[in-house]
Amino acid sequence: MSKSNTNLFLKYQGVAVDNGSMDAYKTAASIFAFTEFIQKSGKIYFGNKAKMKIEVKAFKHGSFAIEFGFDLLGILATLFSLGLSVSDFVETLKFVFDFYKFTGGEEPKSTTIIDGDQIKVTNGSGDVQIFNRVVVNIALNKDVNKALDACFVQPLGEEGIDAAILMNSLNEVIAGVDQSNKDYFKVPNVETIESSNDVKKLLFIEAPNLIKLENKWKMNDGINSFSVSIEDAEFLEKVNHGIERFGVGDSLLVTMREEQVRTGSHYSIKRTILEVLEHREGCSQSDMFHQSDMFE
């Protein structure tokens, strides 16, 4: 396989296509969706500046297979210097299918970044597997999943089509979907911590949380208002026993962890106070929030 080009086959199997024919509209839809699947995945793997040319080469009989020619164009020297090649991209697509099958389309029990490019995933059954970060990025991309669903999963809803298979130019199976696993190919609700940073900040209390069952406080840093959880056990113990009392304008000097969290393709900031360093009163005792006020 060349570093910059290869041929791929999208093959359907089953009695409905054994004669080598398939409905023209459905064929056109599959061609478009497969092209989108390769393009969207390729942009994540090679980068947005990479240019890809995908052509329909031929239709094969004895089931129904569409041959696609894939050429990587532009900035090739840069890509190859980074060790990126078409063969590695195709191998990555295999692991994307493996990721869906491993998670079963369900939210994993946990995901942990074990180094810059590796993510340890524990699925709902407690099994553990390590995936490269780019594999997870491709699998969790909604546009990629939509295209994959259209060319690999939806055709299996047609009577007489049992499997959709991705094959290489040597007629070797790379990956595939069949009736037993077609429901696994959904974007699972995976929460991954992309970055983490501990900072010292002065936060102004908007609404103290004096309900033991809850641990979300409304704060602001002078610019943004947000909810934050507190993990300082000593401080919370004082709150629970009424030792800490809060008034309008009170502030907390804290050590806070800010984490950029990705759930699917959505990004958010998770904030956690690790330690309360100082409680600064902002006004008179008459303006205090009391525990009883929180239940009225």
ROROLUM-719743 format. One record per atom (N, C-alpha, C, O, CB): residue in one letter; x, y, z. Coordinates in steps of 0.05 Angstrom, whole numbers, plus 5000, padded with zeros to 4 digits. Glycine has a CB too. Layout:
BEGIN
AXYZ
...
This chain:
BEGIN
M501749765000
M500050005000
M501850255000
M503650275016
M498150005024
S501250444982
S502750684981
S502250855006
S500150835018
S502050844955
K504151035012
K503751215034
K501451415029
K500151505048
K506251375040
S500951475003
S499051684997
S496451594983
S494651754980
S500351884979
N496251334976
N493751254963
N493350954967
N495150804972
N493851314933
T490850874964
T490050594966
T487250564954
T485950754948
T490150494995
N486350314951
N483650254943
N482250124967
N483349954980
N483550074918
L479750194971
L478150074992
L475549974980
L474550074960
L477550285015
F474449764992
F471849654982
F469749665004
F470249595027
F472349364973
L467449754996
L465049735013
L463349505002
L462249524980
L463450005015
K463149295017
K461849045007
K459448975024
K459548975048
K463848815007
Y457248915009
Y454748825023
Y454448525017
Y454948434995
Y452348985013
Q453548385037
Q453048095034
Q450248025042
Q449048145060
Q455047935051
G449147825029
G446447725035
G444947645010
G445847714988
G444847945050
V442747505013
V441347394990
V440247624972
V439947584948
V439047224999
A439747854983
A438648084967
A440748184947
A439948314928
A437748304986
V443248144952
V445348254934
V447148034922
V449248094910
V447048454949
D446447784926
D448047564916
D448447564885
D450347464875
D446947294924
N446447684872
N446647704842
N448347944833
N448547984809
N443847714830
G449448094852
G451248314844
G449748564837
G450948744824
G452948234821
S447248594845
S445748834839
S444548954864
S444048814884
S443548784818
M444049214863
M442949364886
M441449604876
M442149714855
M445249444906
D439349674890
D437649904882
D439450154877
D441250214892
D435549964903
A438950294854
A440650514846
A440650734867
A442750854872
A439650624819
Y438350804878
Y438251014898
Y439750944923
Y441251104935
Y435351074905
K439450694931
K440850604955
K443950594950
K445550644968
K439850334964
T444650514926
T447450514919
T448650794920
T450850834931
T447850394891
A447150984908
A448051264908
A448351364937
A450251514943
A446151434892
A446451294954
A446451384982
A448951274996
A450251405012
A443951314997
S449451014991
S451750885003
S454451004994
S456251045010
S451750584997
I454551074968
I457051194958
I457551464971
I459751524979
I456851224927
F455451624973
F455751884985
F456451865014
F458252005024
F453052044982
A455151685029
A455651655058
A458451545063
A459751635082
A453551465071
F459351355047
F462051245051
F464151455045
F466151475060
F462451005032
T463651615025
T465551835019
T465652035042
T467852125050
T464651984993
E463352095054
E463352275077
E464752145101
E466152275116
E460452335085
F464351885105
F465651735127
F468651755125
F470051815145
F464751445127
I469751715101
I472651725097
I473652015099
I475752065112
I473451605069
Q472252205088
Q473052485088
Q473052585117
Q475052715126
Q471152655071
K470952545132
K470752645159
K472752515177
K474052645194
K467952595171
S473152255175
S475152115191
S477952205184
S479652245201
S474851805187
G478452245157
G481052325148
G481852605158
G484152655164
G481152325118
K479852785160
K480453045170
K481253045199
K483053195207
K477953225166
I480152865214
I480852835243
I483652705245
I485252795261
I478852665258
Y484152515228
Y486752365230
Y489052535219
Y491152555232
Y486552105214
F488752645195
F490952785181
F490953085187
F492953225184
F490752745151
G488653195196
G488453485201
G486753615180
G486453515158
G491253605201
N485653845187
N483853985169
N485054075143
N483554115123
N482654225183
K487654115142
K488954205118
K489453985097
K490054035074
K491554345125
A489153735106
A489553515087
A487353505066
A485053545073
A489753245103
K488153445042
K486153425020
K486053135011
K488153005007
K486953614996
M483653035008
M483252755000
M481552744975
M479552884972
M481952605023
K482252574957
K480752524933
K479752234934
K481252044936
K482552564907
I477052204932
I475851944934
I474151904908
I472352054902
I474051914960
E474751684894
E473351624869
E472151344870
E473251164883
E475251654845
V469951314856
V468851044853
V470350914829
V470351014807
V465751054847
K471550684835
K473250554814
K471650344799
K471750334774
K475650424827
A470150174813
A468749954800
A466649834818
A466649884842
A470749734791
F464849684806
F462849524821
F463549234817
F464049144795
F459949594812
K463649084840
K464448804839
K461948624843
K460048704857
K466548734860
H462048394830
H459748214832
H460347984852
H462447974864
H459148094804
G458347804855
G458647584873
G458047664902
G459447584920
G461447464872
S456147814906
S455147984928
S454948254916
S454248284893
S457047974955
F455548464930
F455548724918
F457748894932
F457548944956
F452748864921
A459648984916
A461949134927
A462549374910
A462449364886
A464448954930
I463149594923
I463849844910
I466749894916
I467549904939
I462050084918
E468349934895
E471249984899
E471650294898
E470750424879
E472949844878
F473050384918
F473650674920
F476650714919
F478250564931
F472550794946
G477550914903
G480350994903
G480751224922
G479251424920
G481251064874
F482651204939
F483151414960
F485951524955
F487951374956
F482851294988
D486151784951
D488651924947
D488952154967
D487052314969
D489052024918
L491152164980
L491752384999
L493352584984
L495552534974
L493152285025
L492352834983
L493653044968
L494553274986
L493453305008
L491753154946
G496553424978
G497353664992
G498753605018
G498353405031
G494953834998
I500553785026
I502153775051
I503153495057
I503453425081
I500553885074
L503753335037
L504553055042
L507253045057
L507552875075
L504852915016
A509053215050
A511653205063
A511353245093
A512653105109
A513553415052
T509653435101
T509253485129
T507953245143
T508753165165
T507453735133
L505953125130
L504552895142
L506452655145
L506452525166
L502152815124
F508052605125
F509752375126
F511952415146
F512852225159
F510952315098
S512852665150
S514852725170
S513752675198
S515352625217
S515853005168
L511152685201
L509852625227
L509252325230
L508152245250
L507352785230
G509952175209
G509451885211
G506651805203
G505751585210
G510051785238
L505151985190
L502451925182
L502351815154
L503551935136
L500652175185
S500951605150
S500651485123
S497851375119
S496351345139
S502751265119
V497151325094
V494451215088
V494150945101
V491950875111
V494051195058
S496250775101
S495950505113
S495350525143
S493750375153
S498550345108
D496650715157
D496050755185
D493250865189
D491950795209
D498150945198
F492351025171
F489551135173
F487550905170
F485650895185
F489051345151
V488050725151
V486250495147
V486250325172
V484150225180
V487050335122
E488550275184
E488750125209
E487150255231
E485950125248
E491650085217
T487250525232
T485750675252
T482750635249
T481350615269
T486450975250
L481850615224
L478950575219
L478150305231
L475950275242
L478350575189
K479850105229
K479249845241
K478749875271
K476849755282
K481649645237
F480450025285
F480150065313
F477750235320
F476650205342
F482650195325
V476850405302
V474350555306
V472050365308
V470350385326
V473850765284
F471950165290
F469849965291
F470049805317
F468049735330
F469949775267
D472549735325
D472949585350
D471949745374
D470849625393
D475949525353
F472350005374
F471450175396
F468450155399
F467450115422
F472250465392
Y466950175377
Y464050155379
Y463149885389
Y461349865406
Y462750205351
K464449675380
K463749405389
K464449355418
K462949225433
K465149185371
F466649475427
F467549445455
F465549585474
F464949475495
F470349555458
T464749825467
T462949975484
T460049895480
T458349945498
T463150275479
G459349765458
G456649675453
G454749905450
G452349875454
G455749505475
G455750145443
G454050385440
G453050495467
G451250665467
G451650315424
E454250395489
E453350485516
E455550645529
E457950625522
E452550245533
E454850795549
E456750955564
E458650775579
E457850605594
E455351145583
P461250815576
P463250655591
P463150715620
P462150935628
P466150705580
K464050535637
K464150585666
K466250805671
K465850965689
K464950325681
S468450805656
S470451005661
S472251035636
S472650845621
S472050945686
T473451275634
T475451315614
T477751465627
T477251665642
T474351475589
T480151385623
T482451505636
T484751555616
T485551365602
T483451335659
I485751795614
I488051855597
I490451755611
I491151845633
I488252155590
I491851555600
I494251445613
I496851565603
I498851535616
I494251135609
D496751685580
D498951865571
D497752045550
D495352035545
D501451705561
G499352195536
G498352395518
G496552285496
G494752425486
G500552535506
D497052035487
D495651935463
D494051675469
D492951565450
D497651885441
Q493951585493
Q492651335500
Q490451375520
Q490751525540
Q494651135510
I488151255515
I485851275533
I485050995542
I484450825525
I483551425520
K484950945568
K484050685578
K480950705582
K479950875596
K485450615605
V479550515569
V476650515570
V475650265584
V476550045577
V475450535541
T473950295604
T472650075618
T469750075609
T468350265614
T472950095649
N468949855596
N466149845586
N464249765608
N464949715631
N465949655562
G461649745601
G459549685620
G459849415633
G458749375655
G456949705607
S461349235621
S461748965632
S464148955650
S464748745662
S461948765610
G465649175651
G468049185668
G470549105653
G472749105665
G467749005691
D470349045627
D472748985611
D474249235605
D473149455602
D471948835585
V476949215602
V478649445598
V480149415571
V481149195565
V480649475621
Q480149625556
Q481749635531
Q482849915527
Q481650105535
Q479949555507
I485249925516
I486550175511
I486350255482
I486950095464
I489550165520
F485550505477
F485150605450
F486850855446
F487251005465
F482250665443
N487850885422
N489251135415
N487251365416
N484951325408
N490651115388
R488151595424
R486351825426
R484951895400
R482651965400
R487952075436
V486351875377
V485151945351
V482951745345
V480951825331
V487251945329
V483151495353
V480951305349
V478451395364
V476251395352
V481851015359
V478751475389
V476551565404
V475351825392
V472951855391
V477351615434
N477152005383
N476152255371
N474452205347
N472452335343
N478552435364
I475352015330
I473751945306
I471151815314
I469051885303
I475451755288
A471251625332
A468851475339
A466751655352
A464351605349
A469551245359
L467551865367
L465652035381
L464752265365
L463052425374
L466952135406
N465752295340
N464952515323
N462152445311
N461852245298
N467052565301
K460252625315
K457552565306
K457252555276
K455652405266
K455652775317
D458852715262
D458752715232
D459752445222
D458652335203
D460252945221
V461952355234
V463052095226
V461051875231
V460551705214
V465752035241
N459851885255
N457951675262
N455451675244
N454451465237
N457151705291
K454551915237
K452251935219
K452851815192
K451151665180
K451452225215
A455251865181
A456051745155
A456451445157
A455551305140
A458551885145
L457751355179
L458051065183
L455450925185
L455050715173
L459751015208
D453551045199
D450850925202
D449550905175
D448250695170
D449151105221
A449851105158
A448451105132
A449550895113
A447950775098
A448651375119
C452150835114
C453250655094
C453750375105
C454050185090
C455850755083
F453950345131
F454450075143
F452049965158
F451549725158
F456850095161
V450550135173
V448450035191
V445750035177
V444349825178
V448350205216
Q444950255166
Q442250275155
Q441650065133
Q439449955132
Q441750555143
P443550005115
P443049805095
P442249535106
P440949375093
P445349775077
L443149475131
L442549215144
L439649205152
L438648995160
L444349175167
G438249435151
G435349425156
G433749325133
G431349275135
G434449705164
E435049305110
E433749195086
E433648895087
E435648765094
E435149295060
E431448775079
E431148485079
E433248365060
E433448445037
E428348405072
G434648165070
G436548025053
G439348125053
G441048015039
G435548015026
I439948345068
I442648445071
I443648385099
I442548485119
I442848755065
D445648215101
D446448105127
D448948255139
D449248265163
D447047815125
A450648365122
A453048485131
A454048705112
A453548695088
A455248275135
A455448895124
A456849105108
A459749095117
A460349125141
A455549395113
I461549065098
I464349015104
I466249215091
I465749285067
I465148735096
L468249305105
L470349475094
L472749295088
L473749155106
L471149705114
M473749305063
M475949135055
M478149295042
M477649515031
M474948915035
N480549185042
N482749335030
N483249225001
N481749054992
N485349305046
S485349334988
S485849264960
S486848974957
S486848864935
S487949444949
L487548844979
L488448554978
L486048374983
L486448134987
L490648504998
N483648484984
N481248334989
N481148225018
N479848025023
N480948104969
E482548365036
E482548285064
E480548455079
E480248695074
E485348325076
V479148325098
V477148475114
V478448655134
V480148565150
V475248275128
I477748905134
I478849095154
I476949105178
I477749085201
I479149375141
A474449145172
A472349165193
A469649125181
A469349115156
A472549435208
G467649095198
G464949065187
G462749075208
G463249075232
G464748805172
V460349085198
V457949085215
V456148865205
V455748825181
V456549365214
D454948715224
D452948515216
D450548535234
D450348705251
D454248235217
Q448648345230
Q446148365245
Q446548335275
Q444848435290
Q444248155235
S448648205283
S449048155312
S450148395327
S449848415351
S450947925316
N451348585313
N452548815327
N451749085316
N452949295323
N455548785325
K449849095298
K449149345285
K448149565304
K448349795299
K447049305264
D447049475327
D446049665347
D448249785364
D447749965380
D444049525365
Y450749695361
Y452949795377
Y454150055365
Y455550205379
Y455149585378
F453450115340
F454750335327
F453350605331
F452250725313
F454950285297
K453350685357
K452250935366
K454451085380
K456350965390
K449750895384
V454151355381
V456151505396
V455451475426
V453451585435
V456051815388
P457151335441
P456551305470
P457051565485
P458651735476
P458351085481
N455851585508
N456151825524
N458651805540
N458651745564
N453651865543
V460951855527
V463551825540
V464552095551
V464552285536
V465651705520
E465152095576
E466252345588
E469352315590
E470252135605
E465052395616
T470752485576
T473652475577
T474752735586
T473952945576
T474752405549
I476652735605
I477952975614
I480253045595
I482152895593
I478952945643
E479853255580
E481853335560
E484253495572
E486453465563
E480553505539
S483653645593
S485853795606
S484953855635
S482553865641
S486454055591
S486953895652
S486353955680
S488454155691
S490854135685
S486453695697
N487454345707
N489254555717
N488254645745
N485954705748
N489354795698
D490054645765
D489454735792
D490255025795
D492555095789
D490854555814
V488355195803
V488955485805
V487955585832
V486155475844
V487555635782
K489155795842
K488255935866
K486556175857
K487456335842
K490756035884
K484056185868
K482256395859
K480556495883
K480156355903
K480356285837
L479756745880
L477856865899
L475056845886
L474656965865
L478657155906
L473256705899
L470556665888
L468556795906
L468656775931
L469956365885
F466556925894
F464457055909
F462056875910
F461156755890
F463657335896
I460956845934
I458756655938
I456156785929
I455356995940
I458556565968
E454756655911
E452156755902
E449956605918
E447956725926
E451756715872
A450356345922
A448456185936
A449855955950
A450655765937
A446156075917
P450255975977
P451455745991
P449655505991
P447255535991
P452255826020
N450755275991
N449155025992
N449354906020
N451454806028
N450154825971
L447154916034
L447054826062
L445454566064
L444754486086
L445955036080
I444854436042
I443454186042
I445453966039
I446953956019
I441354176019
K445553786058
K447653586059
K447653396035
K449753296027
K447453416084
L445253346023
L445053166001
L446153275975
L446753125956
L442153075997
E446553535975
E447553665951
E450353775956
E451153815979
E445653895942
N451853825935
N454553935939
N455254125916
N457554135908
N456653715942
K453254265906
K453754465884
K453254745895
K451054805905
K451954405859
W455254915894
W454955185903
W454955375879
W456355325859
W457355255922
K453455585881
K453455785860
K455455995866
K455256125887
K450555915856
M457456035849
M459656225853
M460056405829
M458956345807
M462256075861
N461656615832
N462656755809
N465456855815
N466156905838
N460756995802
D466956885794
D469756975798
D470157275790
D472357365785
D471656805780
G467857425790
G467957705783
G467357745754
G466857975745
G470657815790
I467357525738
I466757545709
I464557355702
I462457435691
I469257485693
N464857095709
N462956895702
N461656775727
N462856755748
N464356665686
S459156695724
S457656555745
S457556265738
S457056195715
S454756685748
F457956085758
F457955795752
F457455635777
F457655745800
F460655715740
S456855385774
S456555195796
S459155055801
S460654995782
S454254995791
V459755005826
V462354875832
V461854685856
V460354755874
V464555085839
S463054455855
S462854275878
S465254315896
S467354405888
S462753975868
I464954245922
I467054285942
I467754015953
I466053855962
I466054475965
E470353955953
E471353695964
E472953725990
E474053536000
E472953555943
D473053976000
D474554026025
D472853926048
D470954056057
D475154336029
A473553686059
A471953546079
A471753716105
A469653726118
A473053276085
E474053836113
E474053996137
E472154236135
E470754296154
E476954096144
F472254376112
F470454606108
F467554516109
F465854646121
F471154746082
L466954296095
L464154206093
L463154116121
L460754146127
L463953966074
E464854006137
E464153926164
E463254176180
E461354166195
E466453776178
K464754396177
K464054646191
K461354756180
K459754856196
K466254856187
V460854726154
V458354816143
V456054646154
V453954756162
V458354786112
N456454386155
N454354206165
N453554256194
N451354206202
N455153916161
H455554346210
H455054396238
H454454696244
H454354776268
H457454316255
G454054856223
G453355136227
G455555306237
G455055536245
G451055146246
I458055206236
I460255376245
I460855586224
I461455816230
I462855196250
E460755506199
E461155696177
E458455826170
E456455676164
E462355566152
R458256086171
R455756226164
R456356426142
R458556536141
R454556366189
F454356476125
F454956626101
F453156866098
F450756856104
F454656446077
G454257086088
G452757336083
G453157426054
G454757326040
G453657546103
V451457626047
V451657736020
V454457856016
V455458006032
V449457956016
G455657785994
G458257895987
G460557735999
G462857815994
G458458175997
D460057526013
D462157356024
D463757226001
D462657185979
D461057136042
S466257176006
S467957045986
S469656835998
S470156836022
S469657255971
L470556655981
L472356435989
L474956445973
L474856465948
L470956155987
L477156445986
L479756415972
L480256115971
L480455985992
L482156575986
V480456005947
V480555715945
V482755615925
V483755775909
V477855615935
T483355365928
T484755225907
T482755065891
T481354885902
T487055035919
M482455125866
M480355005849
M481554865825
M483354965812
M478355225840
R480454635819
R481154485796
R479254535773
R476754505776
R481354175802
E480254625750
E478654665727
E479354455706
E481654435697
E479054955715
E477354305698
E477854095678
E476154135653
E473754195655
E477153815691
Q477354115630
Q475854125605
Q474953835599
Q476553655595
Q477654235582
V472353805599
V471153545596
V469653515570
V468153695562
V469153485620
R470153305555
R468653255531
R466753015535
R467552805544
R470653195507
T464253065528
T462252855528
T461152835500
T459653005491
T459952915549
G461952615486
G461352595457
G462952815443
G465352825444
G458252625452
S461452995429
S462753215416
S462353485430
S462953695420
S461853235387
H461153465455
H460653705471
H462853755491
H463753565504
H457853685485
Y463654005494
Y465754075513
Y464554245535
Y462754415530
Y468054225499
S465554205559
S464654365582
S466954395602
S468954255600
S462154235596
I466554575621
I468554615642
I467454505669
I465254585677
I469354915645
K468854325681
K468154215707
K469954345728
K472354345726
K468353905708
R468654465749
R470154605770
R469754475797
R467554405804
R469354905771
T471954435811
T471854305837
T473754455856
T476054495850
T472654005835
I472654535879
I474354665900
I475654445916
I474354285929
I472654855918
L478354435915
L479854225929
L480354315958
L480354145976
L482454175915
E480754565962
E481254665989
E480354955992
E480755125975
E484354645996
V478955016014
V478155286021
V480355406038
V480855316061
V475355296035
L481755606028
L484055716042
L483155936062
L484455976083
L486055836022
E481056076055
E480156296072
E477256376065
E476456376042
E481956546069
H475656426086
H472956526083
H472956826091
H473456896114
H470956366100
R472256996072
R472257286076
R469457386077
R467957346058
R473857426054
E468657506099
E465957616102
E465657876087
E467558036085
E465357666132
G463257906075
G462858136058
G461058346069
G460958566059
G461858046033
C459458276091
C457558466102
C456858396130
C458058226142
C454958486084
S454858526141
S454058496169
S452658236174
S451658106155
S452358716178
Q452558146199
Q451257896207
Q448357896200
Q447157686196
Q451757846236
S447058136199
S444158146194
S443358046166
S441057986161
S443158426198
D445358046148
D444857956121
D445457666117
D445457566094
D446458126101
M445957516138
M446857246136
M444657066123
M442257106126
M447457136164
F445656866108
F443956646100
F443956446123
F446056386134
F444956516073
H441656346130
H441456146151
H440555886138
H439355876116
H439356226173
Q441155666151
Q440455406140
Q437555386136
Q436655276116
Q441455176158
S435855496155
S433055466152
S431955606128
S429955526117
S431655586177
D433355826119
D432455966095
D432455796070
D430855836052
D434256216091
M434255596069
M434655436045
M432355246041
M432055136020
M437155286046
F430655206062
F428455006060
F425755136059
F423655006057
F428554816084
E425655406060
E423155546059
E422055566030
E419955686026
E423355816072
